Amino acid sequence: MAAGASMVGKALALAAADYSLTIAPYSLEVAPKKFVKTMAYNGQVPGAVLRMKEGVPVTVEVANRSEDDEVVHWHGLFLPPEVDGAMEEGTPHIAAGASARYTFTPYPAGFRWYHTHVMAGHDLKRGLYTGLHGFLLVEPRENPARYDQEVFLALHDWDGVMVGSDDGSMSPVYRHSTINGKRLGFGEPLRVKQGQRVLLHVVNTSATDPHWIAMTGHKFRVVTLDGSAVPTPCEVSMLHLSPAERVSAELVMDNPGVWALGEVRRSVMAAGMGMVVEYAGRTGKPVWQQPQTLDWDYLQFGASAPQDGAAVPSAPVNVTSIPLVFESKFAGHGAMDRWMINGKSFPDTETVALRQGQRYRLVFRNKSMDDHPVHLHRHTFELKKMAGRETRGVMKDTVLVKAGTEAEVEFTANAPGLSLFHCHQQDHMDMGFMMLFRCS
C-alpha cells in the first residue's frame, strides 16, 4: 500500500464519530437493593438522548461488548436498508467483540428511538427484554418549538418469565415495571414550577406489554403520535402506548403539589410503573387518584370532517390494496404460538413487490385473540379505517390492531429496497410475525 493511502486510512479511522454507543452487560438498580441483570448502551438505562438535526449527516460508532451478535435499529427514520438496523433487510450484524459505524442522514424530524433488533425466543434476557433502548430526537431545520422543560420517558418491563395461559400457550409476565429504569418512588422526581409548560416525550420500550399512563390533577395535550404532528391536538386524561409507540404531549403545570404519574392499571402500578412529579416548594407523599376507566381513541386526533360547501380533497385515483390476515397456530403446551401473515410464518411469508411512487393500502384483518402493534420500517403510514370507522391525517409507523378487528392504513412506496413489516411484540415477531416488502 502506498504511504499516502495508508495515512488517509489512518485519518479516517481516527475521525471521531458524532455519537458512540457501547453495548455491554449492566446491573440496573430498579429499586433500593433490587437489581436486574441486563444489557445497556453506555452503562445507562434508558440510553442517552441522541439529538440530531434533520438533513445533517451523522456517524454513530457502536461497539458490541456483549457475547452475542447485535444490531441497532433507528426506529422511525427513513434510512437505506443497509443501515436501518434490521438484519432481515440486509443490515449486517455486529459480531460479539466487534464494532460498526452507521452513517446516515436523519429524516424526518420528530421523536424517534433506537433499540436492538435481534431475536430472543425463550431467552428473556435478550432482545427488547433488555435495556437496549434509547431516545432519538430529530430536530427540524427551522423553528423548533420552545418549552420550559423537555422530558423523555421510557416505559419498560423487566424480569419476565413465561407463563401458560388458559389455552396452554405461553406468554411473558414481569416482576418489575418502570419509568426510565426506576420503580415509583426510587430515583429523582420530575421537578417542575408552577406555570411551566413541559413537553413529555413518552415511548413504550416494553418487549410485549401495552401501557396506560395518567397524572393525577393534570391532563395531557397530545401534539404528536410516533413523531408526526396530529391534525387535531387534543387534551386527554390518559395516554395509551402499545410497544414501540411514541406520544409527545404538552403538560401545563397549573396544579401545585406532589403528584404521581404512572400506569392506570393497579397491577402494573404495583409492579412499579410510576414516577413522582414535584412542584417547587411542595413536599409530602405523591397523590394518586385511581382512574375508573381506560380511555383512548386514535380517531380523536384525526382531521375533522370538511364543513358543508368546503372543498373536499380528491382521493388518490390509483391505490393498490394489500390484504394481510393475522392468525396464530397453537404449537403445544409450554410453547409460544406460531404467528402467521396470510397463512405463513417468516421466513416463508411472501415478499411483496412494490412499485416506486405507488400508493398502497394495507388492509389488516386480525383473526386472532391477541392485539398486535404492527410496525412498518422506513415509512410512515396514514390511518384510514379503524374497526370500521374512517379517519384521515394521522401519520404513524406503528399501530395497534385489536383482536378480532380490521384496520386499514395507506402509504406511498418511496424507499427502494427491502422494508420489514412485523408485530412489535418480541414474542410474536420471534415466532414468525414478520414479512418483507421490496420496492423497485
DONU-527919 format. One record per residue (C-alpha): x, y, z; residue in one letter; residue number from 1. Coordinates in steps of 0.5 Angstrom, whole numbers, padded with zeros to 4 digits, always signed. Layout:
      px      py      pz   mifi   tikol
       X       Y       Z      A     NUM
...
***
This chain:
      px      py      pz   mifi   tikol
   +0000   +0000   +0000      M       1
   +0003   +0007   -0002      A       2
   +0005   +0011   +0004      A       3
   -0001   +0017   +0002      G       4
   -0006   +0012   +0002      A       5
   -0004   +0009   +0009      S       6
   -0004   +0016   +0012      M       7
   -0011   +0017   +0009      V       8
   -0014   +0011   +0012      G       9
   -0011   +0012   +0019      K      10
   -0014   +0019   +0019      A      11
   -0021   +0016   +0017      L      12
   -0020   +0011   +0023      A      13
   -0018   +0017   +0028      L      14
   -0024   +0021   +0025      A      15
   -0029   +0022   +0031      A      16
   -0036   +0020   +0031      A      17
   -0041   +0024   +0032      D      18
   -0044   +0019   +0037      Y      19
   -0041   +0013   +0041      S      20
   -0045   +0007   +0044      L      21
   -0042   +0001   +0047      T      22
   -0047   -0005   +0048      I      23
   -0045   -0008   +0055      A      24
   -0047   -0012   +0061      P      25
   -0051   -0008   +0066      Y      26
   -0054   -0009   +0073      S      27
   -0060   -0004   +0074      L      28
   -0062   -0002   +0081      E      29
   -0069   -0001   +0079      V      30
   -0071   +0000   +0087      A      31
   -0067   +0000   +0093      P      32
   -0062   -0006   +0093      K      33
   -0067   -0009   +0088      K      34
   -0062   -0011   +0081      F      35
   -0064   -0013   +0074      V      36
   -0058   -0016   +0070      K      37
   -0059   -0014   +0063      T      38
   -0055   -0010   +0057      M      39
   -0055   -0003   +0056      A      40
   -0052   +0003   +0052      Y      41
   -0046   +0006   +0055      N      42
   -0048   +0004   +0062      G      43
   -0055   +0007   +0063      Q      44
   -0062   +0005   +0062      V      45
   -0065   +0008   +0058      P      46
   -0060   +0010   +0053      G      47
   -0058   +0017   +0052      A      48
   -0062   +0022   +0048      V      49
   -0059   +0023   +0041      L      50
   -0060   +0030   +0039      R      51
   -0060   +0030   +0031      M      52
   -0061   +0036   +0026      K      53
   -0066   +0034   +0020      E      54
   -0062   +0033   +0014      G      55
   -0055   +0034   +0017      V      56
   -0051   +0027   +0016      P      57
   -0048   +0024   +0023      V      58
   -0044   +0018   +0024      T      59
   -0045   +0013   +0030      V      60
   -0040   +0008   +0033      E      61
   -0043   +0002   +0036      V      62
   -0038   -0003   +0040      A      63
   -0041   -0009   +0042      N      64
   -0038   -0012   +0048      R      65
   -0043   -0017   +0049      S      66
   -0043   -0024   +0048      E      67
   -0048   -0024   +0042      D      68
   -0049   -0021   +0035      D      69
   -0052   -0015   +0036      E      70
   -0055   -0009   +0031      V      71
   -0058   -0002   +0033      V      72
   -0065   +0000   +0029      H      73
   -0066   +0007   +0028      W      74
   -0074   +0007   +0029      H      75
   -0078   +0012   +0025      G      76
   -0072   +0014   +0021      L      77
   -0073   +0014   +0013      F      78
   -0066   +0010   +0012      L      79
   -0063   +0006   +0007      P      80
   -0064   -0002   +0009      P      81
   -0056   -0003   +0010      E      82
   -0056   +0002   +0016      V      83
   -0064   +0002   +0018      D      84
   -0062   -0004   +0023      G      85
   -0066   -0010   +0021      A      86
   -0062   -0016   +0019      M      87
   -0068   -0018   +0015      E      88
   -0067   -0012   +0011      E      89
   -0059   -0013   +0010      G      90
   -0056   -0009   +0015      T      91
   -0050   -0013   +0018      P      92
   -0050   -0016   +0025      H      93
   -0045   -0013   +0030      I      94
   -0041   -0019   +0032      A      95
   -0039   -0020   +0039      A      96
   -0033   -0016   +0041      G      97
   -0033   -0012   +0034      A      98
   -0035   -0005   +0032      S      99
   -0039   -0002   +0027      A     100
   -0040   +0005   +0024      R     101
   -0047   +0007   +0022      Y     102
   -0047   +0014   +0017      T     103
   -0054   +0017   +0015      F     104
   -0058   +0023   +0014      T     105
   -0063   +0023   +0020      P     106
   -0070   +0025   +0017      Y     107
   -0076   +0026   +0018      P     108
   -0076   +0031   +0024      A     109
   -0079   +0028   +0030      G     110
   -0079   +0024   +0036      F     111
   -0076   +0017   +0035      R     112
   -0072   +0012   +0039      W     113
   -0066   +0007   +0038      Y     114
   -0066   +0000   +0040      H     115
   -0064   -0007   +0039      T     116
   -0067   -0011   +0033      H     117
   -0065   -0019   +0035      V     118
   -0069   -0025   +0036      M     119
   -0070   -0027   +0043      A     120
   -0074   -0033   +0043      G     121
   -0075   -0036   +0050      H     122
   -0069   -0032   +0053      D     123
   -0072   -0026   +0057      L     124
   -0065   -0023   +0058      K     125
   -0064   -0022   +0050      R     126
   -0067   -0017   +0045      G     127
   -0072   -0012   +0047      L     128
   -0073   -0015   +0054      Y     129
   -0066   -0012   +0056      T     130
   -0064   -0005   +0057      G     131
   -0062   -0004   +0050      L     132
   -0066   +0002   +0048      H     133
   -0065   +0010   +0048      G     134
   -0068   +0016   +0046      F     135
   -0067   +0020   +0039      L     136
   -0070   +0027   +0037      L     137
   -0069   +0029   +0030      V     138
   -0070   +0037   +0031      E     139
   -0073   +0041   +0025      P     140
   -0068   +0045   +0021      R     141
   -0072   +0051   +0023      E     142
   -0077   +0054   +0028      N     143
   -0076   +0048   +0034      P     144
   -0082   +0049   +0039      A     145
   -0080   +0052   +0046      R     146
   -0082   +0049   +0052      Y     147
   -0079   +0051   +0059      D     148
   -0078   +0043   +0060      Q     149
   -0077   +0038   +0055      E     150
   -0077   +0031   +0059      V     151
   -0076   +0024   +0056      F     152
   -0080   +0018   +0059      L     153
   -0079   +0010   +0057      A     154
   -0084   +0005   +0060      L     155
   -0081   -0002   +0061      H     156
   -0082   -0008   +0064      D     157
   -0077   -0013   +0067      W     158
   -0075   -0020   +0070      D     159
   -0080   -0023   +0065      G     160
   -0082   -0031   +0066      V     161
   -0086   -0035   +0061      M     162
   -0093   -0037   +0064      V     163
   -0098   -0041   +0061      G     164
   -0105   -0038   +0059      S     165
   -0112   -0042   +0060      D     166
   -0111   -0045   +0053      D     167
   -0104   -0047   +0054      G     168
   -0100   -0042   +0050      S     169
   -0094   -0039   +0053      M     170
   -0093   -0031   +0054      S     171
   -0089   -0027   +0059      P     172
   -0090   -0024   +0065      V     173
   -0086   -0019   +0069      Y     174
   -0083   -0018   +0076      R     175
   -0082   -0010   +0075      H     176
   -0085   -0004   +0071      S     177
   -0081   +0002   +0071      T     178
   -0081   +0009   +0068      I     179
   -0073   +0011   +0066      N     180
   -0071   +0005   +0069      G     181
   -0074   +0006   +0076      K     182
   -0080   +0004   +0080      R     183
   -0084   +0009   +0083      L     184
   -0081   +0013   +0089      G     185
   -0074   +0011   +0087      F     186
   -0069   +0016   +0084      G     187
   -0070   +0023   +0083      E     188
   -0077   +0026   +0082      P     189
   -0079   +0030   +0076      L     190
   -0078   +0037   +0079      R     191
   -0083   +0043   +0076      V     192
   -0085   +0050   +0077      K     193
   -0092   +0053   +0077      Q     194
   -0094   +0056   +0070      G     195
   -0088   +0052   +0067      Q     196
   -0090   +0049   +0060      R     197
   -0087   +0042   +0060      V     198
   -0086   +0037   +0054      L     199
   -0087   +0030   +0055      L     200
   -0084   +0025   +0050      H     201
   -0086   +0018   +0052      V     202
   -0084   +0012   +0049      V     203
   -0086   +0005   +0051      N     204
   -0080   +0000   +0050      T     205
   -0083   -0006   +0053      S     206
   -0082   -0012   +0049      A     207
   -0089   -0014   +0050      T     208
   -0094   -0010   +0054      D     209
   -0098   -0004   +0053      P     210
   -0099   +0001   +0058      H     211
   -0104   +0007   +0060      W     212
   -0101   +0013   +0063      I     213
   -0104   +0018   +0067      A     214
   -0102   +0024   +0072      M     215
   -0107   +0026   +0078      T     216
   -0109   +0033   +0078      G     217
   -0107   +0034   +0070      H     218
   -0109   +0033   +0063      K     219
   -0104   +0032   +0057      F     220
   -0105   +0036   +0051      R     221
   -0103   +0031   +0045      V     222
   -0099   +0034   +0040      V     223
   -0095   +0028   +0036      T     224
   -0096   +0021   +0035      L     225
   -0090   +0017   +0033      D     226
   -0086   +0023   +0032      G     227
   -0091   +0026   +0027      S     228
   -0096   +0032   +0029      A     229
   -0103   +0030   +0029      V     230
   -0108   +0034   +0025      P     231
   -0112   +0036   +0032      T     232
   -0108   +0036   +0038      P     233
   -0113   +0034   +0044      C     234
   -0113   +0034   +0051      E     235
   -0114   +0027   +0054      V     236
   -0114   +0025   +0061      S     237
   -0109   +0019   +0060      M     238
   -0104   +0016   +0054      L     239
   -0104   +0009   +0051      H     240
   -0098   +0007   +0048      L     241
   -0097   +0000   +0045      S     242
   -0090   -0003   +0045      P     243
   -0086   +0002   +0040      A     244
   -0091   +0007   +0040      E     245
   -0089   +0014   +0042      R     246
   -0093   +0020   +0044      V     247
   -0091   +0027   +0045      S     248
   -0096   +0031   +0050      A     249
   -0096   +0038   +0053      E     250
   -0097   +0039   +0060      L     251
   -0098   +0045   +0064      V     252
   -0096   +0046   +0071      M     253
   -0102   +0049   +0074      D     254
   -0104   +0045   +0080      N     255
   -0098   +0046   +0085      P     256
   -0097   +0039   +0090      G     257
   -0093   +0033   +0090      V     258
   -0097   +0028   +0085      W     259
   -0096   +0021   +0082      A     260
   -0095   +0020   +0074      L     261
   -0096   +0013   +0073      G     262
   -0100   +0007   +0070      E     263
   -0107   +0007   +0070      V     264
   -0108   -0001   +0072      R     265
   -0107   -0002   +0079      R     266
   -0103   -0009   +0078      S     267
   -0098   -0005   +0074      V     268
   -0097   +0001   +0078      M     269
   -0096   -0004   +0084      A     270
   -0090   -0007   +0080      A     271
   -0087   +0000   +0080      G     272
   -0089   +0004   +0074      M     273
   -0089   +0011   +0076      G     274
   -0085   +0017   +0078      M     275
   -0086   +0023   +0083      V     276
   -0088   +0030   +0080      V     277
   -0086   +0035   +0085      E     278
   -0087   +0043   +0085      Y     279
   -0082   +0047   +0087      A     280
   -0083   +0049   +0095      G     281
   -0088   +0043   +0096      R     282
   -0086   +0036   +0100      T     283
   -0090   +0030   +0102      G     284
   -0092   +0024   +0099      K     285
   -0095   +0024   +0092      P     286
   -0102   +0024   +0091      V     287
   -0105   +0019   +0086      W     288
   -0113   +0018   +0084      Q     289
   -0114   +0012   +0081      Q     290
   -0118   +0013   +0074      P     291
   -0124   +0008   +0074      Q     292
   -0124   +0007   +0066      T     293
   -0119   +0006   +0060      L     294
   -0120   +0012   +0055      D     295
   -0116   +0012   +0049      W     296
   -0118   +0013   +0041      D     297
   -0113   +0015   +0035      Y     298
   -0119   +0018   +0032      L     299
   -0120   +0024   +0036      Q     300
   -0113   +0026   +0033      F     301
   -0115   +0026   +0026      G     302
   -0117   +0031   +0021      A     303
   -0124   +0034   +0022      S     304
   -0129   +0033   +0017      A     305
   -0130   +0038   +0012      P     306
   -0135   +0043   +0013      Q     307
   -0141   +0044   +0008      D     308
   -0139   +0047   +0002      G     309
   -0132   +0047   +0003      A     310
   -0127   +0043   -0002      A     311
   -0126   +0036   -0001      V     312
   -0119   +0034   -0002      P     313
   -0119   +0029   -0008      S     314
   -0118   +0022   -0006      A     315
   -0112   +0018   -0010      P     316
   -0114   +0015   -0016      V     317
   -0110   +0009   -0016      N     318
   -0109   +0006   -0009      V     319
   -0107   -0002   -0009      T     320
   -0110   -0006   -0003      S     321
   -0105   -0011   +0000      I     322
   -0109   -0016   +0005      P     323
   -0106   -0018   +0011      L     324
   -0109   -0023   +0015      V     325
   -0106   -0024   +0022      F     326
   -0107   -0031   +0025      E     327
   -0104   -0036   +0031      S     328
   -0103   -0043   +0031      K     329
   -0102   -0047   +0037      F     330
   -0095   -0050   +0038      A     331
   -0097   -0054   +0044      G     332
   -0097   -0054   +0052      H     333
   -0091   -0050   +0054      G     334
   -0089   -0047   +0047      A     335
   -0091   -0040   +0045      M     336
   -0096   -0040   +0039      D     337
   -0093   -0039   +0032      R     338
   -0096   -0033   +0028      W     339
   -0098   -0032   +0021      M     340
   -0099   -0027   +0016      I     341
   -0103   -0030   +0010      N     342
   -0102   -0037   +0013      G     343
   -0095   -0037   +0013      K     344
   -0089   -0035   +0018      S     345
   -0083   -0032   +0017      F     346
   -0078   -0033   +0013      P     347
   -0084   -0037   +0009      D     348
   -0088   -0031   +0009      T     349
   -0089   -0027   +0002      E     350
   -0084   -0022   +0000      T     351
   -0089   -0017   -0003      V     352
   -0086   -0013   -0009      A     353
   -0088   -0005   -0009      L     354
   -0087   +0000   -0015      R     355
   -0083   +0006   -0013      Q     356
   -0088   +0012   -0012      G     357
   -0094   +0008   -0012      Q     358
   -0100   +0009   -0006      R     359
   -0101   +0002   -0003      Y     360
   -0107   +0001   +0003      R     361
   -0105   -0005   +0008      L     362
   -0112   -0008   +0010      V     363
   -0110   -0011   +0017      F     364
   -0115   -0017   +0019      R     365
   -0113   -0019   +0026      N     366
   -0117   -0026   +0026      K     367
   -0113   -0028   +0033      S     368
   -0115   -0027   +0040      M     369
   -0109   -0022   +0041      D     370
   -0108   -0015   +0040      D     371
   -0102   -0013   +0035      H     372
   -0098   -0007   +0035      P     373
   -0095   -0007   +0028      V     374
   -0089   -0003   +0025      H     375
   -0087   -0002   +0018      L     376
   -0080   +0000   +0017      H     377
   -0077   +0006   +0013      R     378
   -0084   +0009   +0012      H     379
   -0090   +0013   +0016      T     380
   -0097   +0011   +0014      F     381
   -0104   +0014   +0015      E     382
   -0109   +0011   +0019      L     383
   -0115   +0011   +0014      K     384
   -0120   +0006   +0018      K     385
   -0120   +0003   +0025      M     386
   -0125   -0002   +0027      A     387
   -0130   +0000   +0021      G     388
   -0129   +0008   +0023      R     389
   -0126   +0012   +0018      E     390
   -0121   +0017   +0019      T     391
   -0115   +0021   +0016      R     392
   -0109   +0025   +0017      G     393
   -0106   +0021   +0023      V     394
   -0099   +0019   +0021      M     395
   -0095   +0013   +0025      K     396
   -0090   +0008   +0024      D     397
   -0094   +0003   +0029      T     398
   -0101   +0002   +0030      V     399
   -0105   -0003   +0035      L     400
   -0110   -0007   +0031      V     401
   -0114   -0010   +0036      K     402
   -0116   -0017   +0037      A     403
   -0122   -0019   +0032      G     404
   -0122   -0013   +0029      T     405
   -0120   -0010   +0022      E     406
   -0116   -0003   +0021      A     407
   -0113   +0000   +0014      E     408
   -0107   +0005   +0013      V     409
   -0104   +0008   +0007      E     410
   -0097   +0009   +0005      F     411
   -0093   +0011   -0001      T     412
   -0087   +0007   -0003      A     413
   -0082   +0011   -0003      N     414
   -0076   +0007   +0000      A     415
   -0072   +0003   -0005      P     416
   -0070   -0004   -0003      G     417
   -0073   -0008   +0003      L     418
   -0077   -0006   +0008      S     419
   -0079   -0010   +0014      L     420
   -0086   -0011   +0017      F     421
   -0087   -0014   +0024      H     422
   -0091   -0014   +0030      C     423
   -0087   -0010   +0035      H     424
   -0088   -0015   +0041      Q     425
   -0082   -0019   +0041      Q     426
   -0085   -0026   +0042      D     427
   -0090   -0025   +0036      H     428
   -0084   -0023   +0032      M     429
   -0080   -0028   +0034      D     430
   -0085   -0033   +0033      M     431
   -0086   -0031   +0025      G     432
   -0090   -0025   +0025      F     433
   -0086   -0022   +0020      M     434
   -0085   -0020   +0013      M     435
   -0082   -0016   +0008      L     436
   -0084   -0011   +0002      F     437
   -0079   -0010   -0004      R     438
   -0079   -0003   -0007      C     439
   -0076   -0002   -0014      S     440
***
